[in-house]
Amino acid sequence: MKKQKPPVEENVDLELEYKLLHLYDRLKPYLKYIVAGLIAIILLIISVIYRNAKLNEKLNQASIYIYKIQSEIDSKKYKEAEKDIKFFKANFADTPYIKLVYALEINLNKEQNKNTKDLTKKLKKHIKTDQFKAYFTEYEGYLDYKDKNYNKALNNLNKIKQNDFNYLSALTLKGIIYNIQGQKDKAKEIFEEINQLSKNRFRYFESLSKESL
């Protein structure tokens, strides 16, 4: 009597099983490397999650110090503010908040009538927006003007272009400097330009230019 083959179970895809077994046989020599790779990926994901959590924690701590420094300056607690600014630079210099700290330090020095020129240069390096850079360039020029470094001030003010929001104020300072230097013709040209650009638009600069002509 012939032995009968066991009936093939219904819904079994023999071709799929064969393909899977064939794939397993081919991957078997590399299985330990595949497992190691998966473990490495999992560890990398955990590492990224942990790093992001630590970064968020650091940013939160930095923001607290920003508020603290601002409050100390407002309350005229200058020594405490200086101490916290120093601590911030030592511990949070790699955060985006460093720009705010330089700005706060400039305000702190202005409150105490200290020189802010070096701080302005440092802050400008961290600023990416052209309009903000134009503001700090003008401020550098103003500091040079206060120090009577007129040529250096003019060099900074000349960097400000007509499409910058502070072009008129920079021109005004240039006109004042030319007057101080005795270059009356250049000063006149500057104030005529201010008058033309501000006519029926910016009354303050229009009036100032008329008085200076």
Secondary structure, DSSP 8 states (H G I E B T S, - for coil): ---------TT--HHHHHHHHHHHHHHGGGHHHHHHHHHHHHHHHHHHHHHHHHHHHHHHHHHHHHHHHHHHHHTT-HHHHHHHHHHHHHHSTTSTTHHHHHHHHHHHHHHTT---HHHHHHHHHH---HHHHHHHHHHHHHHHHHTT-HHHHHHHHTT--TTSTTHHHHHHHHHHHHHHTT-HHHHHHHHHHHHHHHTTT-HHHHHHHHHH-
